[in-house]
Amino acid sequence: MDLDPELAELRPLGGFFVLRTAPPAGTAAGAPDLARLPTLAEAYADPALAHGALTSRVATVAARLRTPEPRVAASIGHQGLAARLWSAALGCAVLYGRLPDLDPRLLRWDPAASAPEDLWLTAVRPGPGDAAALADAVLHGHLQPLGETLTARYGIAAGLLWGNAASALAGAARELDRWARAHGRGDAAVRAGVLAGELLAHPLLRTTGTRTGTAFRRRSCCLYYRVPGGGVCGDCCFARPPRSSPGAASE
C-alpha cells in the first residue's frame, strides 16, 4: 500500500502514532500557522540559543513536571519526542510498508504544546519501509543530532539518551502489537516485532537493554524518579527509586 496524502491509516492507533500532514497555512479551520513553528532541524541546532525551540521545550516540561532540574526535564522531553518519532515511523512502516521522508527540515513542531507533541510533515515523499530506512530516518536523522544537542547543553550522558531511544522504540512496538492483535492484524503484529528486533540490534541500541517478546528492560534510567511524585518506569534498570543521586546505571 502506498502512502496516502493524509497518512490516515495511522489515526486509529492513537495520538502518539498520528503524523499530521500540513495544509498551507490558513487553509483549514484550526490549522496552525506553520511558518511560525520551528522545524526539528532548527531545534536540534540550537544548543547555544537561550530562547531556542529545544530550550523552550525543556523549560515547558520542567514547569509541567515541577522539577527544578533541567537535566531531568531534558531527559523526559527527549523520551517523549523519541516516542512520537518512533511511533509515527514504525506505524507507517508496518501499515503501509513504506516510510515518508522524515527529514528534520520537513517536520514542524510546537515546543509549547502538550504531550504527545504535534508533528506536522510538510511534504509526503514515500520511501522504503525496512529497518535500515527506519534507522536512517529516526536514529541518524533525529535522535543522534537531538542527543548531541541535549548532551552539549544539559550534560546528559549519551548512554541515558540511547536508553531513552530504545525504551521509546520498544514501547511503540508493544503498543502497535497490542492494537494489531486486538484488530485481527496478526501480520502487522509480526512485522512490528521483526522491525523492532532489527532496530534494537543496531549498534547504537544493542547495548541499551534486553527484549523478551514485547517486554523490554533497559540498562539505564530516564531520571523520572527524580520528578516530584515520580517513581521508576516499568522497564527501568532500578526495581525501586534510588535514594541517592543517579550513578553509572542511570547515566
C-alpha positions in Angstrom: 0.0 0.0 0.0 1.4 3.4 -0.9 1.3 6.3 1.4 -1.9 8.4 1.3 -1.5 12.2 1.5 -3.0 12.4 5.0 -1.4 9.2 6.4 -4.9 8.3 7.6 -4.0 4.7 8.4 -2.2 6.0 11.5 -5.2 7.6 13.1 -6.8 4.5 14.7 -3.5 3.9 16.5 -3.8 6.9 18.8 -2.2 10.2 19.4 1.4 9.1 19.6 1.2 7.5 16.2 -0.6 10.3 14.3 1.6 12.2 11.9 -0.2 15.3 10.7 0.3 16.3 7.1 0.4 20.1 6.7 -2.1 22.1 4.8 -0.9 25.5 3.6 -1.2 28.0 6.5 -4.7 29.3 7.0 -6.4 26.9 4.5 -8.2 24.8 7.1 -10.1 25.7 10.2 -7.9 25.4 13.3 -4.8 24.8 11.2 -1.7 26.4 12.8 0.4 29.0 11.0 3.2 26.5 10.3 5.6 29.3 9.3 5.7 30.3 12.9 6.6 26.9 14.1 10.3 25.7 14.1 11.4 22.7 12.2 13.0 19.9 14.1 16.2 20.7 12.2 16.2 24.2 13.8 15.5 22.7 17.2 18.5 20.3 17.0 20.8 23.1 16.0 20.2 25.5 18.9 22.3 24.3 21.9 23.8 27.8 22.4 20.5 29.7 22.0 18.9 30.8 25.3 15.5 31.1 23.6 15.8 28.3 21.1 13.0 25.8 20.5 14.6 22.9 22.4 15.5 25.1 25.3 11.9 26.3 25.4 10.6 22.7 25.3 12.8 21.7 28.2 11.5 24.7 30.2 7.9 23.7 29.4 8.5 20.1 30.5 10.2 21.3 33.7 7.3 23.5 34.6 4.7 20.8 34.0 6.6 18.2 36.0 7.5 20.8 38.7 11.1 19.7 38.6 13.9 22.2 39.3 16.5 20.0 37.4 16.8 20.9 33.7 18.7 17.7 33.1 15.7 15.7 34.3 13.2 17.7 32.1 15.6 17.3 29.1 15.6 13.6 29.5 11.8 13.3 29.9 11.3 15.7 26.9 13.7 13.6 24.9 11.9 10.4 25.6 8.6 12.0 24.7 9.8 13.2 21.3 11.6 9.9 20.6 8.3 8.1 21.3 6.5 10.3 18.8 9.1 9.8 16.1 9.3 6.0 16.6 5.6 5.6 16.7 4.9 7.5 13.5 7.7 5.9 11.7 7.0 2.3 12.8 3.3 2.8 12.2 3.9 3.8 8.6 6.4 1.0 8.0 4.1 -1.6 9.4 0.7 -0.4 8.0 1.9 0.9 4.6 5.2 -0.9 4.1 6.6 2.5 3.3 8.1 5.4 5.2 7.6 9.0 4.4 10.7 11.2 4.2 11.2 12.3 7.8 13.9 14.8 7.2 14.0 17.2 10.2 13.6 20.1 7.8 10.2 18.7 6.8 8.8 18.3 10.3 7.5 21.3 12.2 6.8 21.2 15.9 5.3 23.3 18.6 7.7 23.2 21.7 5.0 24.7 23.9 2.3 22.1 23.1 1.2 19.4 25.4 2.3 15.7 25.1 2.1 13.9 22.8 3.7 16.5 20.7 2.0 17.5 17.4 4.3 16.9 14.5 3.5 18.4 11.1 5.0 16.8 8.0 5.1 19.5 5.3 5.6 17.1 2.4 4.8 13.4 2.0 7.6 11.7 0.0 7.4 7.9 0.1 10.5 5.8 0.6 11.4 2.2 1.7 9.9 1.0 5.0 12.6 -1.5 6.1 14.7 -1.4 9.3 17.6 0.3 7.5 15.3 3.1 6.3 13.9 3.5 9.8 17.4 3.6 11.4 18.5 6.3 8.9 15.3 8.3 9.4 14.9 8.2 13.2 18.2 7.2 14.7 20.6 9.1 12.5 18.2 11.8 11.2 16.7 12.7 14.5 17.9 11.1 17.7 21.6 11.4 17.0 21.6 15.2 16.5 18.9 15.6 19.2 21.1 13.7 21.7 24.2 15.6 20.8 22.4 18.9 21.4 21.0 17.8 24.7 24.4 16.5 25.9 26.1 19.7 24.9 23.5 21.9 26.6 22.5 19.9 29.7 25.3 17.4 30.2 23.1 14.3 29.8 25.1 11.2 29.3 24.8 9.7 25.8 24.0 6.2 27.3 21.0 7.6 29.1 19.6 9.1 25.9 20.2 5.9 23.8 18.4 4.1 26.6 15.5 6.5 26.2 15.5 5.9 22.5 15.4 2.1 22.9 12.7 2.3 25.5 10.6 4.5 23.3 11.1 2.2 20.3 10.1 -0.9 22.4 7.1 0.9 23.7 5.9 1.9 20.3 6.3 -1.7 19.0 4.5 -3.0 22.0 1.5 -0.7 21.5 1.4 -1.4 17.8 1.4 -5.2 18.6 -1.4 -4.7 21.1 -3.5 -2.8 18.6 -2.8 -5.2 15.7 -3.8 -8.3 17.7 -6.9 -6.6 19.0 -8.0 -5.9 15.4 -7.1 -9.2 13.9 -4.0 -7.9 12.2 -1.5 -10.7 13.1 0.6 -9.8 10.1 1.1 -6.2 11.4 2.0 -7.5 14.9 4.6 -9.8 13.4 6.1 -7.1 11.2 6.2 -4.7 14.2 8.1 -7.2 16.2 10.6 -8.0 13.5 11.3 -4.4 12.7 11.7 -3.6 16.4 14.1 -6.5 16.9 16.2 -5.5 13.9 16.4 -1.9 15.2 17.2 -2.9 18.8 20.2 -4.8 17.3 21.5 -1.6 15.7 25.0 -0.7 17.1 23.5 2.5 18.7 20.9 0.5 20.6 22.1 -3.1 21.1 23.7 -2.5 24.5 20.8 -0.4 25.9 18.7 -3.3 27.3 17.2 -6.7 26.8 14.0 -7.5 25.0 11.9 -10.6 25.7 8.8 -10.9 23.5 7.3 -7.4 23.6 8.8 -6.6 27.0 12.0 -4.5 27.3 14.3 -4.0 30.3 16.7 -1.1 29.9 20.2 -0.8 31.5 19.8 2.9 32.2 17.2 5.2 33.9 15.4 8.1 32.3 15.5 10.0 35.7 11.8 10.1 36.1 12.2 9.1 39.7 13.7 12.5 40.4 10.5 14.2 39.4 8.3 15.3 42.4 5.9 12.4 43.0 7.7 10.3 40.3 8.9 6.7 40.5 10.6 4.1 38.3 9.1 3.1 35.0 8.1 -0.4 34.1 11.3 -1.0 32.0 13.7 0.8 34.4 17.0 -0.8 35.5 16.0 0.0 39.1 13.5 -2.0 41.0 12.8 1.0 43.3 13.8 4.7 43.2 17.4 5.2 44.3 17.9 7.1 47.5 21.0 9.0 46.2 21.9 10.8 43.0 21.9 8.5 40.0 25.1 6.5 39.4 26.5 4.7 36.5 23.4 2.7 35.8 21.3 5.8 35.2 23.9 7.6 33.3 
